[in-house]
């Protein structure tokens, strides 16, 4: 996390940026990250796409009948 903040500051990308937290991914999740998403700040659209890629799908709820 410190490295990401430092890189953002050095590139001048931290203006108005509030970094709240970060999470370390396991090896299986890391392997699922597309190469074009590595080494750059992700916008909201990319973050949603990444979340759909690495998060397990929720099982569908079957309604009571």
Phi and psi in degrees as a GROMACS rama.xvg file:
@    title "Ramachandran Plot"
@    xaxis  label "Phi"
@    yaxis  label "Psi"
@TYPE xy
-62.4203  -40.1525  UNK-2
-62.201  -43.0383  UNK-3
-63.3943  -41.9584  UNK-4
-64.402  -41.7227  UNK-5
-64.5643  -44.6924  UNK-6
-61.3482  -42.3899  UNK-7
-63.1451  -42.5459  UNK-8
-64.9666  -44.0806  UNK-9
-64.8515  -32.2305  UNK-10
-85.6188  -1.53951  UNK-11
74.8201  19.9387  UNK-12
-96.7205  4.03291  UNK-13
-93.5689  2.15167  UNK-14
-66.6616  118.053  UNK-15
74.5149  6.19035  UNK-16
-91.9682  127.162  UNK-17
-114.946  100.799  UNK-18
-85.46  114.436  UNK-19
-88.1069  -46.0197  UNK-20
-163.61  175.927  UNK-21
-149.77  157.672  UNK-22
-129.858  141.237  UNK-23
-88.018  133.541  UNK-24
-93.7691  150.885  UNK-25
-76.0129  170.39  UNK-26
-61.9208  -39.4287  UNK-27
-64.3987  -42.0382  UNK-28
-68.6824  -39.6322  UNK-29
-59.5641  -39.5094  UNK-30
-65.2182  -20.0711  UNK-31
-86.7801  -8.2277  UNK-32
-76.6343  123.545  UNK-33
-61.8008  142.509  UNK-34
-57.0831  -33.959  UNK-35
-70.6624  -10.0583  UNK-36
-95.3459  -5.65418  UNK-37
-83.5022  142.113  UNK-38
77.006  18.508  UNK-39
-148.836  161.8  UNK-40
-74.6675  138.332  UNK-41
-100.43  140.073  UNK-42
-84.0628  176.677  UNK-43
-58.1738  -41.2064  UNK-44
-62.4652  -44.9394  UNK-45
-64.3425  -39.5838  UNK-46
-63.685  -41.7593  UNK-47
-64.36  -41.8133  UNK-48
-62.316  -43.5245  UNK-49
-64.53  -41.9026  UNK-50
-61.4442  -43.1244  UNK-51
-63.1228  -31.4  UNK-52
-72.022  -44.244  UNK-53
-101.038  -13.8741  UNK-54
-88.3686  138.993  UNK-55
-65.7217  146.047  UNK-56
-72.3651  140.812  UNK-57
-77.0903  138.192  UNK-58
-65.9116  145.311  UNK-59
-69.3899  137.849  UNK-60
-85.8537  129.664  UNK-61
-94.5991  121.706  UNK-62
-70.7592  154.626  UNK-63
-77.1237  140.57  UNK-64
